[in-house]
C-alpha cells in the first residue's frame, strides 16, 4: 500500500531551513532546562509512594487538604486511571521518631474520609542513594543505546551513516527533553523510569526509519551509479515516504489517544514518545541523511575519498 502514488519533493534542498528549525528547538529547550530544569519522580529522588483505592470517587482538592493536615502539603497527588484510585508521592521516607510515612498518610485519609473506606494497592519506599544510582544508570542506558546504534549502522552501511544516525538520535533526545521542560507546568511531566523508557523507545523507532531510508539509498546507488548523491537521496526518500507516513502515522495516532485518555500516570511517557515520534520522523531525513550528504559534498570538494 502506498499513501502517495509518486512524489518528487526536493528534501535535501530544504535542509538548511530544518537545520535552523532544529537549532531553535534545541536552544529553546536548553534555555528552559537552565532556567526551569526538570522535575524528577520518586524513582530518581527517593521518597514514599502509595496507591490507594477508595470505594467512592474523591477529588484531588480533598486529597490535598487531607495531606496538608498530616504535614505532607507538598505531596504529589494524581488519579491513577479510575477516579477511585489515587497515587500519592512524597519525598519523605521516614518521620521523626521512626514513624512510617505510610501510616501517617493512612491516618490522614481515614480521618478525612471516614465514610469512604479505602485499600492500599501498593506502597513503596526508595532511598536517595538508590535514586541517584537510578539517575546515573538511566543516563548510561541512553548513551549506551546511542553507541550501539552507531556501531550497528556503521557496520551495516558506512561509518558516516552511523555518525549521521547518532547525530539524529541525539537531536531527538535533546529536543524531546527540552520540550518536556518547556511544557512542564502546563502538563504534569516528570523524569521517571517510564519517561526513560520513552526516550529509549524513541531511539529505537527513529533509527528503524533511518535504516529503511539508508537501505534504499544503498540500493539506488547500485542501480543509478552516476546519479549525484543529492538527487539520489531525494529519490530514495520519496520512494520510502509512503511507508514512513503510514508507519509513523499509525504510531502517532495511538500515542495521541494515550496522551489524551491515558491519565496523569501515563502522561509523561506518552508526551515524550509523541514528541519523539514526530521529531524522529523529520530528523531521519533532515539530520541523519543530511549529515551524510554534507560530509560527502565536503569530502569531494577537498578531494578526500569517502569510505
C-alpha positions as protocol buffer text, in pm:
chain_id: "A"
residue {
  index: 1
  type: UNK
  ca { x: 0 y: 0 z: 0 }
}
residue {
  index: 2
  type: UNK
  ca { x: 133 y: 343 z: -97 }
}
residue {
  index: 3
  type: UNK
  ca { x: -1 y: 655 z: 71 }
}
residue {
  index: 4
  type: UNK
  ca { x: 129 y: 863 z: -219 }
}
residue {
  index: 5
  type: UNK
  ca { x: 143 y: 728 z: -572 }
}
residue {
  index: 6
  type: UNK
  ca { x: 456 y: 922 z: -662 }
}
residue {
  index: 7
  type: UNK
  ca { x: 627 y: 1227 z: -515 }
}
residue {
  index: 8
  type: UNK
  ca { x: 921 y: 1434 z: -629 }
}
residue {
  index: 9
  type: UNK
  ca { x: 999 y: 1652 z: -327 }
}
residue {
  index: 10
  type: UNK
  ca { x: 1340 y: 1816 z: -303 }
}
residue {
  index: 11
  type: UNK
  ca { x: 1401 y: 1724 z: 61 }
}
residue {
  index: 12
  type: UNK
  ca { x: 1774 y: 1792 z: 62 }
}
residue {
  index: 13
  type: UNK
  ca { x: 1722 y: 2133 z: -94 }
}
residue {
  index: 14
  type: UNK
  ca { x: 1530 y: 2240 z: 217 }
}
residue {
  index: 15
  type: UNK
  ca { x: 1772 y: 2104 z: 472 }
}
residue {
  index: 16
  type: UNK
  ca { x: 1906 y: 2445 z: 580 }
}
residue {
  index: 17
  type: UNK
  ca { x: 1562 y: 2556 z: 693 }
}
residue {
  index: 18
  type: UNK
  ca { x: 1534 y: 2244 z: 908 }
}
residue {
  index: 19
  type: UNK
  ca { x: 1885 y: 2299 z: 1046 }
}
residue {
  index: 20
  type: UNK
  ca { x: 1767 y: 2639 z: 1170 }
}
residue {
  index: 21
  type: UNK
  ca { x: 1438 y: 2495 z: 1300 }
}
residue {
  index: 22
  type: UNK
  ca { x: 1616 y: 2222 z: 1495 }
}
residue {
  index: 23
  type: UNK
  ca { x: 1868 y: 2471 z: 1627 }
}
residue {
  index: 24
  type: UNK
  ca { x: 1589 y: 2692 z: 1762 }
}
residue {
  index: 25
  type: UNK
  ca { x: 1415 y: 2394 z: 1924 }
}
residue {
  index: 26
  type: UNK
  ca { x: 1733 y: 2277 z: 2094 }
}
residue {
  index: 27
  type: UNK
  ca { x: 1828 y: 2631 z: 2202 }
}
residue {
  index: 28
  type: UNK
  ca { x: 1482 y: 2692 z: 2349 }
}
residue {
  index: 29
  type: UNK
  ca { x: 1494 y: 2360 z: 2528 }
}
residue {
  index: 30
  type: UNK
  ca { x: 1839 y: 2422 z: 2671 }
}
residue {
  index: 31
  type: UNK
  ca { x: 1733 y: 2765 z: 2799 }
}
residue {
  index: 32
  type: UNK
  ca { x: 1429 y: 2607 z: 2964 }
}
residue {
  index: 33
  type: UNK
  ca { x: 1646 y: 2336 z: 3120 }
}
residue {
  index: 34
  type: UNK
  ca { x: 1884 y: 2601 z: 3255 }
}
residue {
  index: 35
  type: UNK
  ca { x: 1605 y: 2820 z: 3393 }
}
residue {
  index: 36
  type: UNK
  ca { x: 1330 y: 2575 z: 3491 }
}
residue {
  index: 37
  type: UNK
  ca { x: 1510 y: 2245 z: 3493 }
}
residue {
  index: 38
  type: UNK
  ca { x: 1305 y: 1926 z: 3507 }
}
residue {
  index: 39
  type: UNK
  ca { x: 1109 y: 1755 z: 3781 }
}
residue {
  index: 40
  type: UNK
  ca { x: 1228 y: 1411 z: 3883 }
}
residue {
  index: 41
  type: UNK
  ca { x: 991 y: 1144 z: 4006 }
}
residue {
  index: 42
  type: UNK
  ca { x: 1029 y: 942 z: 4320 }
}
residue {
  index: 43
  type: UNK
  ca { x: 1227 y: 686 z: 4118 }
}
residue {
  index: 44
  type: UNK
  ca { x: 1517 y: 930 z: 4098 }
}
residue {
  index: 45
  type: UNK
  ca { x: 1470 y: 1150 z: 4404 }
}
residue {
  index: 46
  type: UNK
  ca { x: 1378 y: 893 z: 4665 }
}
residue {
  index: 47
  type: UNK
  ca { x: 1072 y: 906 z: 4888 }
}
residue {
  index: 48
  type: UNK
  ca { x: 748 y: 722 z: 4957 }
}
residue {
  index: 49
  type: UNK
  ca { x: 479 y: 623 z: 4710 }
}
residue {
  index: 50
  type: UNK
  ca { x: 133 y: 491 z: 4797 }
}
residue {
  index: 51
  type: UNK
  ca { x: -154 y: 394 z: 4568 }
}
residue {
  index: 52
  type: UNK
  ca { x: -494 y: 376 z: 4738 }
}
residue {
  index: 53
  type: UNK
  ca { x: -835 y: 272 z: 4605 }
}
residue {
  index: 54
  type: UNK
  ca { x: -1145 y: 433 z: 4755 }
}
residue {
  index: 55
  type: UNK
  ca { x: -1491 y: 290 z: 4750 }
}
residue {
  index: 56
  type: UNK
  ca { x: -1630 y: 614 z: 4606 }
}
residue {
  index: 57
  type: UNK
  ca { x: -1455 y: 875 z: 4387 }
}
residue {
  index: 58
  type: UNK
  ca { x: -1266 y: 1155 z: 4565 }
}
residue {
  index: 59
  type: UNK
  ca { x: -1138 y: 1490 z: 4441 }
}
residue {
  index: 60
  type: UNK
  ca { x: -774 y: 1592 z: 4420 }
}
residue {
  index: 61
  type: UNK
  ca { x: -860 y: 1903 z: 4624 }
}
residue {
  index: 62
  type: UNK
  ca { x: -993 y: 1695 z: 4915 }
}
residue {
  index: 63
  type: UNK
  ca { x: -688 y: 1470 z: 4893 }
}
residue {
  index: 64
  type: UNK
  ca { x: -461 y: 1773 z: 4901 }
}
residue {
  index: 65
  type: UNK
  ca { x: -636 y: 1908 z: 5212 }
}
residue {
  index: 66
  type: UNK
  ca { x: -601 y: 1569 z: 5380 }
}
residue {
  index: 67
  type: UNK
  ca { x: -226 y: 1558 z: 5312 }
}
residue {
  index: 68
  type: UNK
  ca { x: -178 y: 1913 z: 5438 }
}
residue {
  index: 69
  type: UNK
  ca { x: -340 y: 1823 z: 5769 }
}
residue {
  index: 70
  type: UNK
  ca { x: -85 y: 1548 z: 5832 }
}
residue {
  index: 71
  type: UNK
  ca { x: 217 y: 1751 z: 5720 }
}
residue {
  index: 72
  type: UNK
  ca { x: 255 y: 1646 z: 5356 }
}
residue {
  index: 73
  type: UNK
  ca { x: 142 y: 1963 z: 5183 }
}
residue {
  index: 74
  type: UNK
  ca { x: 400 y: 1921 z: 4908 }
}
residue {
  index: 75
  type: UNK
  ca { x: 296 y: 1565 z: 4828 }
}
residue {
  index: 76
  type: UNK
  ca { x: 228 y: 1480 z: 4464 }
}
residue {
  index: 77
  type: UNK
  ca { x: -128 y: 1355 z: 4414 }
}
residue {
  index: 78
  type: UNK
  ca { x: -267 y: 1207 z: 4092 }
}
residue {
  index: 79
  type: UNK
  ca { x: -558 y: 995 z: 3980 }
}
residue {
  index: 80
  type: UNK
  ca { x: -435 y: 651 z: 3885 }
}
residue {
  index: 81
  type: UNK
  ca { x: -662 y: 552 z: 3599 }
}
residue {
  index: 82
  type: UNK
  ca { x: -1004 y: 539 z: 3770 }
}
residue {
  index: 83
  type: UNK
  ca { x: -1141 y: 830 z: 3981 }
}
residue {
  index: 84
  type: UNK
  ca { x: -1133 y: 600 z: 4284 }
}
residue {
  index: 85
  type: UNK
  ca { x: -761 y: 519 z: 4250 }
}
residue {
  index: 86
  type: UNK
  ca { x: -518 y: 780 z: 4383 }
}
residue {
  index: 87
  type: UNK
  ca { x: -140 y: 796 z: 4364 }
}
residue {
  index: 88
  type: UNK
  ca { x: 36 y: 980 z: 4647 }
}
residue {
  index: 89
  type: UNK
  ca { x: 407 y: 1058 z: 4637 }
}
residue {
  index: 90
  type: UNK
  ca { x: 618 y: 1240 z: 4892 }
}
residue {
  index: 91
  type: UNK
  ca { x: 993 y: 1292 z: 4920 }
}
residue {
  index: 92
  type: UNK
  ca { x: 975 y: 1199 z: 5289 }
}
residue {
  index: 93
  type: UNK
  ca { x: 1093 y: 846 z: 5364 }
}
residue {
  index: 94
  type: UNK
  ca { x: 1071 y: 837 z: 5744 }
}
residue {
  index: 95
  type: UNK
  ca { x: 930 y: 1074 z: 6005 }
}
residue {
  index: 96
  type: UNK
  ca { x: 1099 y: 1185 z: 6325 }
}
residue {
  index: 97
  type: UNK
  ca { x: 1084 y: 921 z: 6592 }
}
residue {
  index: 98
  type: UNK
  ca { x: 1085 y: 643 z: 6335 }
}
residue {
  index: 99
  type: UNK
  ca { x: 718 y: 673 z: 6241 }
}
residue {
  index: 100
  type: UNK
  ca { x: 631 y: 539 z: 5896 }
}
residue {
  index: 101
  type: UNK
  ca { x: 516 y: 783 z: 5632 }
}
residue {
  index: 102
  type: UNK
  ca { x: 261 y: 533 z: 5505 }
}
residue {
  index: 103
  type: UNK
  ca { x: 97 y: 504 z: 5847 }
}
residue {
  index: 104
  type: UNK
  ca { x: 66 y: 883 z: 5875 }
}
residue {
  index: 105
  type: UNK
  ca { x: -91 y: 906 z: 5529 }
}
residue {
  index: 106
  type: UNK
  ca { x: -341 y: 632 z: 5608 }
}
residue {
  index: 107
  type: UNK
  ca { x: -437 y: 806 z: 5931 }
}
residue {
  index: 108
  type: UNK
  ca { x: -495 y: 1131 z: 5745 }
}
residue {
  index: 109
  type: UNK
  ca { x: -711 y: 964 z: 5481 }
}
residue {
  index: 110
  type: UNK
  ca { x: -916 y: 777 z: 5743 }
}
residue {
  index: 111
  type: UNK
  ca { x: -991 y: 1097 z: 5933 }
}
residue {
  index: 112
  type: UNK
  ca { x: -1074 y: 1297 z: 5618 }
}
residue {
  index: 113
  type: UNK
  ca { x: -1289 y: 1028 z: 5454 }
}
residue {
  index: 114
  type: UNK
  ca { x: -1449 y: 836 z: 5744 }
}
residue {
  index: 115
  type: UNK
  ca { x: -1744 y: 719 z: 5533 }
}
residue {
  index: 116
  type: UNK
  ca { x: -1538 y: 632 z: 5225 }
}
residue {
  index: 117
  type: UNK
  ca { x: -1324 y: 324 z: 5301 }
}
residue {
  index: 118
  type: UNK
  ca { x: -1006 y: 261 z: 5102 }
}
residue {
  index: 119
  type: UNK
  ca { x: -748 y: -10 z: 5048 }
}
residue {
  index: 120
  type: UNK
  ca { x: -375 y: 33 z: 4984 }
}
residue {
  index: 121
  type: UNK
  ca { x: -287 y: -122 z: 4649 }
}
residue {
  index: 122
  type: UNK
  ca { x: 85 y: -53 z: 4666 }
}
residue {
  index: 123
  type: UNK
  ca { x: 336 y: 108 z: 4897 }
}
residue {
  index: 124
  type: UNK
  ca { x: 699 y: 166 z: 4804 }
}
residue {
  index: 125
  type: UNK
  ca { x: 999 y: 344 z: 4951 }
}
residue {
  index: 126
  type: UNK
  ca { x: 1311 y: 446 z: 4763 }
}
residue {
  index: 127
  type: UNK
  ca { x: 1616 y: 587 z: 4937 }
}
residue {
  index: 128
  type: UNK
  ca { x: 1802 y: 890 z: 4795 }
}
residue {
  index: 129
  type: UNK
  ca { x: 2113 y: 681 z: 4729 }
}
residue {
  index: 130
  type: UNK
  ca { x: 1918 y: 438 z: 4514 }
}
residue {
  index: 131
  type: UNK
  ca { x: 1752 y: 731 z: 4337 }
}
residue {
  index: 132
  type: UNK
  ca { x: 2095 y: 876 z: 4249 }
}
residue {
  index: 133
  type: UNK
  ca { x: 2207 y: 537 z: 4117 }
}
residue {
  index: 134
  type: UNK
  ca { x: 1894 y: 512 z: 3902 }
}
residue {
  index: 135
  type: UNK
  ca { x: 1959 y: 859 z: 3756 }
}
residue {
  index: 136
  type: UNK
  ca { x: 2313 y: 759 z: 3668 }
}
residue {
  index: 137
  type: UNK
  ca { x: 2204 y: 426 z: 3519 }
}
residue {
  index: 138
  type: UNK
  ca { x: 1936 y: 599 z: 3312 }
}
residue {
  index: 139
  type: UNK
  ca { x: 2199 y: 826 z: 3153 }
}
residue {
  index: 140
  type: UNK
  ca { x: 2424 y: 527 z: 3091 }
}
residue {
  index: 141
  type: UNK
  ca { x: 2137 y: 340 z: 2925 }
}
residue {
  index: 142
  type: UNK
  ca { x: 2062 y: 621 z: 2681 }
}
residue {
  index: 143
  type: UNK
  ca { x: 2430 y: 678 z: 2594 }
}
residue {
  index: 144
  type: UNK
  ca { x: 2488 y: 303 z: 2551 }
}
residue {
  index: 145
  type: UNK
  ca { x: 2191 y: 277 z: 2316 }
}
residue {
  index: 146
  type: UNK
  ca { x: 2326 y: 562 z: 2102 }
}
residue {
  index: 147
  type: UNK
  ca { x: 2670 y: 399 z: 2083 }
}
residue {
  index: 148
  type: UNK
  ca { x: 2515 y: 62 z: 1995 }
}
residue {
  index: 149
  type: UNK
  ca { x: 2314 y: 217 z: 1715 }
}
residue {
  index: 150
  type: UNK
  ca { x: 2623 y: 393 z: 1577 }
}
residue {
  index: 151
  type: UNK
  ca { x: 2822 y: 69 z: 1572 }
}
residue {
  index: 152
  type: UNK
  ca { x: 2538 y: -126 z: 1410 }
}
residue {
  index: 153
  type: UNK
  ca { x: 2470 y: 126 z: 1133 }
}
residue {
  index: 154
  type: UNK
  ca { x: 2842 y: 190 z: 1082 }
}
residue {
  index: 155
  type: UNK
  ca { x: 2899 y: -181 z: 1014 }
}
residue {
  index: 156
  type: UNK
  ca { x: 2584 y: -225 z: 806 }
}
residue {
  index: 157
  type: UNK
  ca { x: 2648 y: 79 z: 588 }
}
residue {
  index: 158
  type: UNK
  ca { x: 2948 y: 317 z: 605 }
}
residue {
  index: 159
  type: UNK
  ca { x: 3085 y: 482 z: 916 }
}
residue {
  index: 160
  type: UNK
  ca { x: 2949 y: 824 z: 817 }
}
residue {
  index: 161
  type: UNK
  ca { x: 2598 y: 675 z: 808 }
}
residue {
  index: 162
  type: UNK
  ca { x: 2646 y: 567 z: 1168 }
}
residue {
  index: 163
  type: UNK
  ca { x: 2757 y: 920 z: 1258 }
}
residue {
  index: 164
  type: UNK
  ca { x: 2452 y: 1066 z: 1085 }
}
residue {
  index: 165
  type: UNK
  ca { x: 2218 y: 830 z: 1268 }
}
residue {
  index: 166
  type: UNK
  ca { x: 2367 y: 911 z: 1609 }
}
residue {
  index: 167
  type: UNK
  ca { x: 2356 y: 1287 z: 1542 }
}
residue {
  index: 168
  type: UNK
  ca { x: 1987 y: 1250 z: 1454 }
}
residue {
  index: 169
  type: UNK
  ca { x: 1911 y: 1035 z: 1760 }
}
residue {
  index: 170
  type: UNK
  ca { x: 2095 y: 1276 z: 1991 }
}
residue {
  index: 171
  type: UNK
  ca { x: 1896 y: 1557 z: 1830 }
}
residue {
  index: 172
  type: UNK
  ca { x: 1570 y: 1369 z: 1900 }
}
residue {
  index: 173
  type: UNK
  ca { x: 1657 y: 1313 z: 2267 }
}
residue {
  index: 174
  type: UNK
  ca { x: 1767 y: 1675 z: 2322 }
}
residue {
  index: 175
  type: UNK
  ca { x: 1459 y: 1823 z: 2153 }
}
residue {
  index: 176
  type: UNK
  ca { x: 1224 y: 1594 z: 2345 }
}
residue {
  index: 177
  type: UNK
  ca { x: 1396 y: 1665 z: 2676 }
}
residue {
  index: 178
  type: UNK
  ca { x: 1381 y: 2039 z: 2609 }
}
residue {
  index: 179
  type: UNK
  ca { x: 1009 y: 2026 z: 2525 }
}
residue {
  index: 180
  type: UNK
  ca { x: 942 y: 1821 z: 2839 }
}
residue {
  index: 181
  type: UNK
  ca { x: 1100 y: 2104 z: 3038 }
}
residue {
  index: 182
  type: UNK
  ca { x: 910 y: 2372 z: 2842 }
}
residue {
  index: 183
  type: UNK
  ca { x: 568 y: 2210 z: 2885 }
}
residue {
  index: 184
  type: UNK
  ca { x: 620 y: 2100 z: 3244 }
}
residue {
  index: 185
  type: UNK
  ca { x: 368 y: 2308 z: 3436 }
}
residue {
  index: 186
  type: UNK
  ca { x: 116 y: 2315 z: 3153 }
}
residue {
  index: 187
  type: UNK
  ca { x: 117 y: 1937 z: 3183 }
}
residue {
  index: 188
  type: UNK
  ca { x: 244 y: 1731 z: 3473 }
}
residue {
  index: 189
  type: UNK
  ca { x: 570 y: 1595 z: 3331 }
}
residue {
  index: 190
  type: UNK
  ca { x: 847 y: 1444 z: 3538 }
}
residue {
  index: 191
  type: UNK
  ca { x: 1152 y: 1236 z: 3463 }
}
residue {
  index: 192
  type: UNK
  ca { x: 1088 y: 886 z: 3594 }
}
residue {
  index: 193
  type: UNK
  ca { x: 1160 y: 535 z: 3476 }
}
residue {
  index: 194
  type: UNK
  ca { x: 860 y: 543 z: 3241 }
}
residue {
  index: 195
  type: UNK
  ca { x: 995 y: 852 z: 3066 }
}
residue {
  index: 196
  type: UNK
  ca { x: 1340 y: 696 z: 3036 }
}
residue {
  index: 197
  type: UNK
  ca { x: 1168 y: 403 z: 2869 }
}
residue {
  index: 198
  type: UNK
  ca { x: 1006 y: 654 z: 2632 }
}
residue {
  index: 199
  type: UNK
  ca { x: 1347 y: 801 z: 2541 }
}
residue {
  index: 200
  type: UNK
  ca { x: 1487 y: 455 z: 2468 }
}
residue {
  index: 201
  type: UNK
  ca { x: 1180 y: 376 z: 2258 }
}
residue {
  index: 202
  type: UNK
  ca { x: 1234 y: 698 z: 2063 }
}
residue {
  index: 203
  type: UNK
  ca { x: 1588 y: 582 z: 1984 }
}
residue {
  index: 204
  type: UNK
  ca { x: 1455 y: 250 z: 1856 }
}
residue {
  index: 205
  type: UNK
  ca { x: 1168 y: 380 z: 1643 }
}
residue {
  index: 206
  type: UNK
  ca { x: 1367 y: 666 z: 1493 }
}
residue {
  index: 207
  type: UNK
  ca { x: 1663 y: 451 z: 1394 }
}
residue {
  index: 208
  type: UNK
  ca { x: 1427 y: 200 z: 1235 }
}
residue {
  index: 209
  type: UNK
  ca { x: 1306 y: 459 z: 986 }
}
residue {
  index: 210
  type: UNK
  ca { x: 1664 y: 577 z: 933 }
}
residue {
  index: 211
  type: UNK
  ca { x: 1778 y: 225 z: 843 }
}
residue {
  index: 212
  type: UNK
  ca { x: 1495 y: 190 z: 590 }
}
residue {
  index: 213
  type: UNK
  ca { x: 1596 y: 512 z: 412 }
}
residue {
  index: 214
  type: UNK
  ca { x: 1967 y: 430 z: 425 }
}
residue {
  index: 215
  type: UNK
  ca { x: 1894 y: 86 z: 283 }
}
residue {
  index: 216
  type: UNK
  ca { x: 1703 y: 237 z: -8 }
}
residue {
  index: 217
  type: UNK
  ca { x: 1988 y: 484 z: -70 }
}
residue {
  index: 218
  type: UNK
  ca { x: 2234 y: 195 z: -86 }
}
residue {
  index: 219
  type: UNK
  ca { x: 2013 y: 1 z: -327 }
}
residue {
  index: 220
  type: UNK
  ca { x: 1973 y: 302 z: -556 }
}
residue {
  index: 221
  type: UNK
  ca { x: 2347 y: 367 z: -550 }
}
residue {
  index: 222
  type: UNK
  ca { x: 2396 y: 24 z: -708 }
}
residue {
  index: 223
  type: UNK
  ca { x: 2136 y: 96 z: -976 }
}
residue {
  index: 224
  type: UNK
  ca { x: 2200 y: 464 z: -1051 }
}
residue {
  index: 225
  type: UNK
  ca { x: 2578 y: 472 z: -1023 }
}
residue {
  index: 226
  type: UNK
  ca { x: 2626 y: 807 z: -1195 }
}
residue {
  index: 227
  type: UNK
  ca { x: 2340 y: 993 z: -1023 }
}
residue {
  index: 228
  type: UNK
  ca { x: 2454 y: 1276 z: -790 }
}
residue {
  index: 229
  type: UNK
  ca { x: 2411 y: 1190 z: -423 }
}
residue {
  index: 230
  type: UNK
  ca { x: 2168 y: 1476 z: -351 }
}
residue {
  index: 231
  type: UNK
  ca { x: 1938 y: 1367 z: -631 }
}
residue {
  index: 232
  type: UNK
  ca { x: 1973 y: 1003 z: -532 }
}
residue {
  index: 233
  type: UNK
  ca { x: 1885 y: 1080 z: -168 }
}
residue {
  index: 234
  type: UNK
  ca { x: 1577 y: 1274 z: -273 }
}
residue {
  index: 235
  type: UNK
  ca { x: 1471 y: 983 z: -492 }
}
residue {
  index: 236
  type: UNK
  ca { x: 1522 y: 732 z: -209 }
}
residue {
  index: 237
  type: UNK
  ca { x: 1335 y: 941 z: 48 }
}
residue {
  index: 238
  type: UNK
  ca { x: 1044 y: 994 z: -191 }
}
residue {
  index: 239
  type: UNK
  ca { x: 1027 y: 622 z: -258 }
}
residue {
  index: 240
  type: UNK
  ca { x: 1005 y: 542 z: 115 }
}
residue {
  index: 241
  type: UNK
  ca { x: 783 y: 839 z: 204 }
}
residue {
  index: 242
  type: UNK
  ca { x: 459 y: 642 z: 189 }
}
residue {
  index: 243
  type: UNK
  ca { x: 599 y: 376 z: 421 }
}
residue {
  index: 244
  type: UNK
  ca { x: 726 y: 641 z: 663 }
}
residue {
  index: 245
  type: UNK
  ca { x: 391 y: 820 z: 681 }
}
residue {
  index: 246
  type: UNK
  ca { x: 192 y: 500 z: 730 }
}
residue {
  index: 247
  type: UNK
  ca { x: 424 y: 361 z: 999 }
}
residue {
  index: 248
  type: UNK
  ca { x: 483 y: 679 z: 1195 }
}
residue {
  index: 249
  type: UNK
  ca { x: 126 y: 799 z: 1141 }
}
residue {
  index: 250
  type: UNK
  ca { x: -9 y: 481 z: 1297 }
}
residue {
  index: 251
  type: UNK
  ca { x: 223 y: 514 z: 1596 }
}
residue {
  index: 252
  type: UNK
  ca { x: 136 y: 883 z: 1634 }
}
residue {
  index: 253
  type: UNK
  ca { x: -239 y: 813 z: 1632 }
}
residue {
  index: 254
  type: UNK
  ca { x: -208 y: 554 z: 1909 }
}
residue {
  index: 255
  type: UNK
  ca { x: 14 y: 784 z: 2116 }
}
residue {
  index: 256
  type: UNK
  ca { x: -230 y: 1075 z: 2083 }
}
residue {
  index: 257
  type: UNK
  ca { x: -509 y: 854 z: 2219 }
}
residue {
  index: 258
  type: UNK
  ca { x: -281 y: 752 z: 2508 }
}
residue {
  index: 259
  type: UNK
  ca { x: -184 y: 1116 z: 2570 }
}
residue {
  index: 260
  type: UNK
  ca { x: -546 y: 1235 z: 2583 }
}
residue {
  index: 261
  type: UNK
  ca { x: -711 y: 942 z: 2759 }
}
residue {
  index: 262
  type: UNK
  ca { x: -420 y: 768 z: 2935 }
}
residue {
  index: 263
  type: UNK
  ca { x: -448 y: 967 z: 3258 }
}
residue {
  index: 264
  type: UNK
  ca { x: -189 y: 1152 z: 3464 }
}
residue {
  index: 265
  type: UNK
  ca { x: 24 y: 846 z: 3535 }
}
residue {
  index: 266
  type: UNK
  ca { x: 98 y: 782 z: 3166 }
}
residue {
  index: 267
  type: UNK
  ca { x: 110 y: 1147 z: 3060 }
}
residue {
  index: 268
  type: UNK
  ca { x: 487 y: 1193 z: 3077 }
}
residue {
  index: 269
  type: UNK
  ca { x: 555 y: 870 z: 2890 }
}
residue {
  index: 270
  type: UNK
  ca { x: 300 y: 940 z: 2615 }
}
residue {
  index: 271
  type: UNK
  ca { x: 402 y: 1307 z: 2578 }
}
residue {
  index: 272
  type: UNK
  ca { x: 773 y: 1224 z: 2537 }
}
residue {
  index: 273
  type: UNK
  ca { x: 701 y: 943 z: 2295 }
}
residue {
  index: 274
  type: UNK
  ca { x: 459 y: 1153 z: 2088 }
}
residue {
  index: 275
  type: UNK
  ca { x: 709 y: 1438 z: 2057 }
}
residue {
  index: 276
  type: UNK
  ca { x: 993 y: 1197 z: 1987 }
}
residue {
  index: 277
  type: UNK
  ca { x: 798 y: 1022 z: 1711 }
}
residue {
  index: 278
  type: UNK
  ca { x: 727 y: 1349 z: 1528 }
}
residue {
  index: 279
  type: UNK
  ca { x: 1080 y: 1483 z: 1575 }
}
residue {
  index: 280
  type: UNK
  ca { x: 1236 y: 1149 z: 1485 }
}
residue {
  index: 281
  type: UNK
  ca { x: 1044 y: 1131 z: 1158 }
}
residue {
  index: 282
  type: UNK
  ca { x: 1183 y: 1456 z: 1020 }
}
residue {
  index: 283
  type: UNK
  ca { x: 1530 y: 1413 z: 1174 }
}
residue {
  index: 284
  type: UNK
  ca { x: 1574 y: 1091 z: 978 }
}
residue {
  index: 285
  type: UNK
  ca { x: 1555 y: 1298 z: 661 }
}
residue {
  index: 286
  type: UNK
  ca { x: 1689 y: 1639 z: 754 }
}
residue {
  index: 287
  type: UNK
  ca { x: 1952 y: 1537 z: 1010 }
}
residue {
  index: 288
  type: UNK
  ca { x: 2070 y: 1178 z: 953 }
}
residue {
  index: 289
  type: UNK
  ca { x: 2058 y: 1185 z: 571 }
}
residue {
  index: 290
  type: UNK
  ca { x: 2174 y: 1548 z: 556 }
}
residue {
  index: 291
  type: UNK
  ca { x: 2486 y: 1471 z: 764 }
}
residue {
  index: 292
  type: UNK
  ca { x: 2584 y: 1204 z: 511 }
}
residue {
  index: 293
  type: UNK
  ca { x: 2524 y: 1444 z: 223 }
}
residue {
  index: 294
  type: UNK
  ca { x: 2718 y: 1731 z: 383 }
}
residue {
  index: 295
  type: UNK
  ca { x: 3014 y: 1504 z: 459 }
}
residue {
  index: 296
  type: UNK
  ca { x: 3018 y: 1360 z: 106 }
}
residue {
  index: 297
  type: UNK
  ca { x: 3000 y: 1702 z: -58 }
}
residue {
  index: 298
  type: UNK
  ca { x: 3273 y: 1834 z: 171 }
}
residue {
  index: 299
  type: UNK
  ca { x: 3493 y: 1532 z: 102 }
}
residue {
  index: 300
  type: UNK
  ca { x: 3459 y: 1571 z: -273 }
}
residue {
  index: 301
  type: UNK
  ca { x: 3531 y: 1941 z: -251 }
}
residue {
  index: 302
  type: UNK
  ca { x: 3853 y: 1875 z: -61 }
}
residue {
  index: 303
  type: UNK
  ca { x: 3950 y: 1576 z: -274 }
}
residue {
  index: 304
  type: UNK
  ca { x: 3914 y: 1320 z: 7 }
}
residue {
  index: 305
  type: UNK
  ca { x: 3794 y: 968 z: -52 }
}
residue {
  index: 306
  type: UNK
  ca { x: 3461 y: 886 z: 113 }
}
residue {
  index: 307
  type: UNK
  ca { x: 3473 y: 543 z: 270 }
}
